[in-house]
Amino acid sequence: MKRERQEKILEIVGRAKAETQEELLGLLRAEGIEATQATVSRDIRELRLVKTLTERGSYRYALPGEASDDAMTARLRGIFRECVTSIDAALNLVVIKTLPGMAQAACAALDASPNPSVVGTLAGDDTAFIALRSERGAKTLAEQLWTIVEEVE
């Protein structure tokens, strides 16, 4: 019974965006599994589920590995919103201007977010260069990054 319930919790967390224990409990009940909130709380702890920030700014339950990817995306978004002042593409390069001392943080966040079109990054004090495999890749990345900067929280 416990193993079946925990397997179902893992399945639900993998496909649904359960934000609260109550929501997770409701999804379990919809699957025909009865449990109490205290039982679900213990299951969450035993399964080592974590709360991770979504792109909408709310939190949801996730597996630990999945949470690190989400956390990195949230970190990238936060750094770019706070410190980037301009982004421009030039041939196969993206040039990012930041507040003083923040270019390295911007590059570190980009480096931690895998992107196969990025060849490498180089950061100074307030300027970062991102080398891409093509001009098209540079233009696309510049547009994507500028979208992050302009997002309203």
C-alpha positions as CSV (number, residue, x, y, z in Angstrom):
1,M,0.0,0.0,0.0
2,K,2.7,2.5,1.0
3,R,4.9,1.6,-2.0
4,E,2.0,1.9,-4.4
5,R,1.0,5.3,-2.9
6,Q,4.6,6.6,-3.2
7,E,5.0,5.3,-6.7
8,K,1.7,7.1,-7.6
9,I,3.0,10.3,-5.9
10,L,6.2,10.1,-8.0
11,E,4.1,9.7,-11.1
12,I,1.8,12.6,-10.2
13,V,4.8,14.9,-9.5
14,G,6.3,13.9,-12.8
15,R,3.3,14.9,-14.9
16,A,1.3,17.4,-12.7
17,K,2.3,20.7,-11.1
18,A,1.2,20.0,-7.6
19,E,1.9,23.1,-5.6
20,T,0.6,22.1,-2.1
21,Q,0.1,18.9,-0.1
22,E,-3.6,19.4,-0.3
23,E,-3.4,19.5,-4.1
24,L,-1.2,16.4,-4.2
25,L,-3.7,14.7,-1.8
26,G,-6.6,15.6,-4.2
27,L,-4.7,14.2,-7.2
28,L,-4.0,11.0,-5.3
29,R,-7.7,10.7,-4.4
30,A,-8.6,11.2,-8.0
31,E,-6.4,8.2,-8.8
32,G,-8.3,6.2,-6.2
33,I,-5.7,6.3,-3.4
34,E,-7.0,7.4,-0.1
35,A,-4.5,9.0,2.3
36,T,-4.3,11.6,5.1
37,Q,-2.4,14.9,4.8
38,A,0.0,13.6,7.5
39,T,0.7,10.4,5.4
40,V,1.4,12.5,2.3
41,S,3.7,14.7,4.3
42,R,5.7,11.7,5.5
43,D,5.8,10.4,1.9
44,I,7.1,13.7,0.6
45,R,9.9,13.6,3.2
46,E,10.7,9.9,2.5
47,L,10.7,10.5,-1.3
48,R,12.9,13.6,-0.7
49,L,10.6,15.8,-2.9
50,V,11.5,19.4,-2.9
51,K,9.6,22.6,-3.6
52,T,10.9,24.4,-6.7
53,L,10.2,27.7,-8.2
54,T,8.1,27.7,-11.4
55,E,8.4,30.2,-14.3
56,R,5.1,31.7,-13.0
57,G,6.8,32.5,-9.6
58,S,4.8,29.9,-7.7
59,Y,6.3,26.7,-6.1
60,R,5.6,23.1,-6.9
61,Y,6.8,19.7,-5.8
62,A,9.6,18.2,-7.8
63,L,12.2,15.4,-7.7
64,P,15.6,16.6,-6.5
65,G,17.4,16.5,-9.9
66,E,14.5,18.2,-11.6
67,A,14.6,20.9,-9.0
68,S,18.2,21.7,-9.7
69,D,17.4,22.3,-13.4
70,D,14.4,24.5,-12.4
71,A,16.6,26.3,-9.8
72,M,19.2,27.1,-12.4
73,T,16.6,28.5,-14.8
74,A,15.2,30.6,-12.0
75,R,18.7,31.7,-11.1
76,L,19.4,32.7,-14.7
77,R,16.2,34.6,-14.9
78,G,16.9,36.4,-11.6
79,I,20.4,37.4,-12.5
80,F,19.4,38.7,-16.0
81,R,16.4,40.7,-14.6
82,E,18.6,42.3,-12.0
83,C,21.9,43.1,-13.7
84,V,21.6,43.1,-17.5
85,T,21.4,46.5,-19.1
86,S,21.7,45.6,-22.8
87,I,22.0,42.6,-25.1
88,D,23.1,42.7,-28.8
89,A,24.1,40.2,-31.4
90,A,27.1,40.7,-33.7
91,L,27.9,38.0,-36.2
92,N,28.1,34.8,-34.1
93,L,28.6,36.7,-30.8
94,V,26.1,37.9,-28.2
95,V,27.4,40.9,-26.2
96,I,25.8,41.5,-22.8
97,K,26.3,44.7,-20.9
98,T,25.6,44.4,-17.1
99,L,25.9,46.5,-14.0
100,P,29.5,46.8,-12.8
101,G,30.9,43.5,-11.4
102,M,28.0,41.4,-12.7
103,A,29.2,40.0,-16.1
104,Q,30.8,37.0,-14.5
105,A,27.5,36.1,-12.7
106,A,25.6,36.4,-16.0
107,C,28.1,34.1,-17.7
108,A,28.1,31.6,-14.9
109,A,24.3,31.4,-15.1
110,L,24.5,30.9,-18.8
111,D,27.2,28.2,-18.5
112,A,25.1,26.3,-16.0
113,S,22.1,26.3,-18.4
114,P,23.2,24.0,-21.2
115,N,22.6,25.3,-24.7
116,P,24.2,23.3,-27.5
117,S,24.5,26.4,-29.7
118,V,26.8,28.1,-27.2
119,V,30.5,27.5,-27.8
120,G,31.7,29.4,-24.7
121,T,31.4,32.6,-22.6
122,L,33.9,35.2,-21.6
123,A,33.2,37.8,-18.9
124,G,34.9,41.1,-17.9
125,D,33.6,43.4,-15.3
126,D,30.5,44.7,-17.0
127,T,30.6,43.0,-20.4
128,A,30.1,39.4,-21.4
129,F,30.7,37.7,-24.7
130,I,28.9,34.5,-25.7
131,A,30.3,32.7,-28.7
132,L,27.7,30.8,-30.7
133,R,28.0,28.3,-33.6
134,S,26.2,30.6,-36.0
135,E,24.9,34.0,-36.6
136,R,21.3,32.7,-36.5
137,G,22.1,31.1,-33.1
138,A,23.4,34.4,-31.8
139,K,20.4,36.4,-32.9
140,T,18.0,33.7,-31.4
141,L,19.9,33.7,-28.1
142,A,20.0,37.5,-27.9
143,E,16.2,37.6,-28.4
144,Q,15.6,34.9,-25.8
145,L,17.8,36.6,-23.2
146,W,16.2,40.0,-23.9
147,T,12.8,38.4,-23.3
148,I,14.0,37.3,-19.9
149,V,15.2,40.8,-19.0
150,E,11.9,42.4,-20.0
151,E,9.7,39.8,-18.2
152,V,7.4,41.3,-15.6
153,E,7.4,39.5,-12.3
